[in-house]
Amino acid sequence: MSAADIPLDEQRSALAAYFTAASGARGGEVTTMQRLSGGAIQENWLLRVVLDGGSLDGEHELVLRTDAPSSVAASHGRDREFALLSAASQAGVTVPEPLWLNEDLSIIGRPFFVMRKVGGTAAAHRIVREAGLGGDRRQLTRRLGAELARIHSIRPPRADLGFLGTPPLDTPQHAIERARRQLQAQPRQRPALEWGLHWLAQHAASLPRQPVVLAHRDFRTGNYMVDEHGLTGVLDWEFAAWGDPLEDIGWLCARCWRFGSGAEVGGVGTREDLHQGYRDAGGDAVLDAAAIRWWEVMAHINWALIALQQYERHASGEEPSLLLALTGTMVPELEHEVLLMTGEA
């Protein structure tokens, strides 16, 4: 039985019973189950839960995260994302507290995990434009650097993250090959992206060697929460992998994630403050400007590939969606940026 076959009231009742048993409560109720906006790749639901006794006695706001009807290549399942969130929490990364993982399809028809709701907003267009969000912008940017340093303190081998596989020996070359496989799977040729990968391959040998770390691989404005005081949580771990620490820094600094702002770090701050926060928190990557630029080119290629995959979910009829269709319209702009950054436009 799929989630679409289970009425919402039945899902709420099943979840209430699940939370009651998982927390050791005498009884429980899910008073609200509301689909949150965003989440083109995964679904997020806001739950208001009241539990009588047990480890979570009282009223709570929780977030349930489950699979969208179709997925994007390289996106982790909920079990793996829960393990990544747990590892990040143990490393001191500011994340929503992970509570429970469930793989019993009889409850809502799909696997899910539950975490505490954190305050604030992740809306990127608001964060970059509303000065009152995120608190002091220099401190926010340094905090982003510190969060990345804590993520990058997670290193192989890790038995709890064994599903990530063998760490790559050459992280830039591994990233090129991963992107090339995704590009070859596209139904139409994309010459600008092919050129970009060629340029990256030509310049990979000059990059400084970096430690292999856990890379979030989607650390950007829009995937962290802020309130008026500062950062409240780092979200969306579904693409995390063993990789190069500069992949995360290049992704955060890429023009495509500045949302029209002139600030080079996610539309909110300066590279100097990001690097300062990273170093102060123990980050040991070599913050070489040319290497970061290399990863920014890769960021635009990777985002273009994700956008193409999302568009194909719509175009194939697998998941008709205006949001997915519109995501595909971003690709020419991303390709143009790749050409500008590699001197071919």
C-alpha positions in Angstrom: 0.0 0.0 0.0 1.4 3.4 -0.9 1.1 6.6 1.1 -1.4 7.9 -1.4 -3.7 5.0 -0.5 -3.7 5.7 3.2 -6.1 8.5 4.3 -4.5 11.3 6.2 -6.6 10.6 9.4 -5.4 7.0 9.3 -1.8 8.2 8.9 -2.2 10.5 12.0 -3.6 7.7 14.1 -0.9 5.3 13.0 1.8 7.9 13.8 0.3 8.6 17.2 0.5 4.9 18.1 4.1 4.7 16.8 5.2 7.8 18.8 3.5 6.4 21.9 5.4 3.1 21.6 8.7 4.7 20.6 8.7 7.1 23.6 7.2 4.8 26.1 4.3 7.0 26.7 0.9 5.9 28.0 -0.9 7.5 25.1 -0.5 10.1 22.4 -2.1 12.2 19.7 -1.0 13.8 16.5 -3.1 17.0 16.5 -1.6 18.5 13.3 0.0 16.9 10.2 0.8 19.7 7.6 2.9 19.4 4.5 5.7 21.9 4.5 6.6 23.9 1.4 9.8 23.2 -0.6 11.2 19.7 -0.6 11.1 19.0 -4.4 13.3 15.9 -3.7 11.9 14.8 -0.4 8.7 15.5 1.6 8.7 17.2 5.0 5.6 17.3 7.3 5.1 19.4 10.4 3.6 17.4 13.2 2.2 18.7 16.5 2.3 15.8 18.9 1.0 15.4 22.5 2.4 12.5 24.5 1.3 11.4 28.0 4.3 10.3 29.9 7.4 8.6 28.6 10.7 10.2 27.4 8.9 13.0 25.5 6.1 13.8 27.9 4.1 16.9 26.8 3.5 18.8 23.5 6.1 18.9 20.8 6.6 20.2 17.2 8.3 17.5 15.1 9.2 17.2 11.5 8.7 13.9 9.6 10.8 13.5 6.6 9.9 10.9 3.9 10.5 10.0 0.3 8.9 12.0 -2.5 7.1 9.9 -5.1 10.2 9.8 -7.2 13.8 10.5 -6.5 17.0 12.1 -7.8 20.1 10.0 -8.5 22.6 10.0 -5.6 20.0 11.1 -3.1 20.2 8.9 0.1 17.2 7.0 1.5 15.8 8.0 4.8 17.7 5.4 6.8 21.0 6.7 5.5 20.1 10.3 5.9 19.1 9.6 9.6 22.5 8.0 10.2 24.2 11.1 8.7 22.1 13.4 10.8 23.0 11.4 13.9 26.7 11.5 13.1 26.6 15.2 12.5 24.8 15.8 15.8 27.4 13.8 17.7 30.2 15.9 16.0 28.6 19.1 17.4 27.0 20.3 14.2 23.9 22.4 14.8 21.2 20.1 13.5 17.6 19.2 14.4 17.7 16.5 17.1 17.1 13.1 15.3 14.5 11.1 17.2 13.3 8.0 15.4 13.8 6.1 12.1 11.0 3.9 10.9 11.0 1.5 7.9 7.6 -0.2 8.5 5.6 0.7 5.4 2.3 0.0 7.2 2.3 3.3 9.0 2.3 5.9 6.2 3.2 3.7 3.2 6.8 5.0 3.0 9.9 4.9 5.2 10.4 8.1 7.3 12.4 9.6 10.1 11.4 12.1 12.7 13.4 15.0 14.2 12.6 18.0 16.4 11.5 21.1 14.6 14.0 24.0 14.9 12.9 27.6 14.9 13.4 30.2 12.2 13.2 30.0 8.4 15.3 28.5 5.6 13.7 30.7 2.9 16.8 31.8 0.9 15.1 34.8 -0.7 14.2 36.1 2.7 17.5 35.4 4.3 19.5 37.3 1.7 17.2 40.3 1.7 16.0 40.7 5.3 18.8 42.1 7.4 17.0 41.1 10.6 17.3 37.4 9.8 20.4 35.5 10.8 21.6 38.2 13.3 24.9 39.9 12.7 25.9 38.9 9.1 29.6 38.7 9.9 28.9 36.4 12.8 26.5 34.3 10.7 29.1 33.9 8.0 31.7 32.8 10.5 29.2 30.4 12.0 28.7 28.9 8.6 32.4 28.3 8.4 32.5 26.8 11.9 29.6 24.4 11.0 31.5 23.3 7.9 34.6 22.6 10.0 32.6 20.4 12.4 31.1 18.5 9.4 34.6 18.0 8.0 35.8 16.6 11.3 33.8 13.5 10.5 36.3 11.3 8.6 36.6 7.7 7.5 36.6 5.0 8.5 33.2 5.1 10.2 31.3 1.9 10.8 28.0 3.9 11.2 28.6 5.5 7.8 29.7 2.3 6.0 27.1 2.8 3.4 29.1 5.7 2.0 31.6 3.1 0.6 35.3 3.4 0.1 36.6 6.9 0.3 37.9 8.2 -3.1 41.7 8.3 -3.5 41.5 11.4 -5.7 38.5 13.5 -4.8 38.5 16.0 -7.7 38.8 13.1 -10.3 36.1 11.2 -8.4 33.8 14.3 -8.6 34.5 14.6 -12.4 33.7 11.0 -13.0 30.5 11.2 -11.0 29.3 14.2 -12.9 30.3 12.7 -16.2 28.2 9.6 -15.5 25.2 11.7 -14.7 25.7 13.8 -17.8 25.9 10.7 -20.0 22.6 9.5 -18.6 20.8 12.6 -19.9 18.6 12.1 -23.0 20.0 15.2 -24.7 23.5 16.5 -25.2 24.7 19.5 -23.1 27.8 20.8 -24.8 28.4 23.6 -22.3 28.4 21.1 -19.4 30.7 18.7 -21.4 33.1 21.6 -21.9 33.0 22.5 -18.2 33.9 18.9 -17.3 36.8 19.0 -19.8 38.0 22.3 -18.3 37.9 20.8 -14.8 39.8 17.7 -15.9 42.5 19.9 -17.4 43.0 21.9 -14.2 42.5 19.1 -11.6 46.2 18.2 -11.4 47.1 21.6 -10.0 44.8 21.4 -7.0 46.4 21.0 -3.5 45.8 17.6 -1.8 43.1 17.8 0.8 41.9 15.4 3.6 39.0 13.1 2.7 36.1 14.2 4.9 32.3 14.0 5.1 31.1 16.6 2.6 27.5 17.8 3.0 27.3 18.5 -0.7 24.3 20.8 -0.4 25.5 23.3 2.2 24.0 26.5 1.0 21.6 29.3 1.9 18.2 27.6 1.8 19.5 24.5 3.5 20.1 26.1 6.9 17.6 27.6 9.3 18.0 31.1 10.9 16.1 33.3 13.3 16.7 36.9 14.3 19.6 35.8 16.5 21.5 33.5 14.1 21.8 30.0 12.8 19.4 27.4 14.3 20.0 24.3 12.2 21.8 22.7 9.2 19.3 20.7 7.0 19.1 18.3 4.1 21.9 15.7 4.3 20.6 13.5 1.4 23.6 14.1 -0.9 26.4 13.8 1.7 29.4 11.6 0.8 33.1 11.2 1.5 34.8 13.9 -0.5 36.8 17.1 -0.6 36.2 19.8 2.0 36.4 22.5 -0.7 33.4 21.0 -2.5 31.2 22.4 0.3 33.0 25.7 0.4 32.8 26.1 -3.4 29.1 25.1 -3.3 28.3 27.7 -0.7 30.2 30.4 -2.6 28.9 29.6 -6.0 27.0 32.5 -7.7 24.0 30.3 -8.3 23.4 30.2 -4.5 23.7 33.9 -3.8 20.1 34.6 -4.8 20.8 37.9 -6.5 22.9 39.3 -3.6 26.4 40.7 -4.1 27.7 38.9 -1.0 29.9 36.0 -2.2 29.1 33.5 0.6 25.6 32.4 0.1 24.4 35.9 -0.4 25.1 36.8 3.2 28.8 37.4 3.8 32.4 37.5 2.8 34.9 34.8 2.0 37.3 36.2 4.6 34.7 35.7 7.4 33.8 32.2 6.2 37.5 31.2 6.2 38.0 32.8 9.6 35.1 30.8 11.1 36.3 27.6 9.5 39.9 28.0 10.8 38.8 29.1 14.3 36.7 25.9 14.6 39.6 23.6 13.6 39.0 23.3 9.9 42.3 22.1 8.3 41.5 22.2 4.6 43.9 24.2 2.4 41.7 27.3 1.5 43.4 27.9 -1.8 41.5 30.5 -3.9 42.1 28.8 -7.3 41.0 25.4 -5.8 37.8 27.0 -4.4 37.1 28.5 -7.8 37.5 25.1 -9.4 34.9 23.7 -7.0 32.6 26.6 -7.8 32.7 25.6 -11.5 31.9 22.1 -10.4 29.0 23.5 -8.3 27.3 25.0 -11.3 27.7 21.8 -13.3 26.3 19.7 -10.4 23.4 22.0 -9.9 22.6 21.9 -13.6 22.7 18.1 -13.5 20.3 18.0 -10.5 18.0 20.5 -12.3 18.0 18.3 -15.4 17.2 15.2 -13.3 14.3 17.0 -11.6 13.0 18.2 -14.9 13.1 14.7 -16.3 10.9 13.5 -13.4 8.3 15.9 -14.7 8.9 15.3 -18.5 8.8 11.6 -18.2 5.4 11.7 -16.6 6.7 10.0 -13.5 5.9 13.0 -11.3 4.1 15.8 -13.1 4.9 19.0 -11.3 5.1 22.7 -12.2 8.0 23.2 -9.7 10.0 20.4 -11.3 9.3 21.7 -14.8 10.4 25.2 -13.8 13.6 23.9 -12.3 14.7 22.8 -15.7 14.5 26.4 -17.0 17.5 27.2 -14.7 19.9 25.1 -16.7 20.8 27.6 -19.5 21.8 30.2 -16.9 23.9 27.7 -15.1 25.6 26.7 -18.4 26.3 30.3 -19.2 28.0 30.8 -15.8 30.1 27.7 -16.4 31.3 29.3 -19.7 32.0 32.6 -18.1 34.0 31.0 -15.3 36.1 29.0 -17.7 36.8 31.8 -20.1 34.6 30.5 -23.0 31.9 33.2 -23.2 
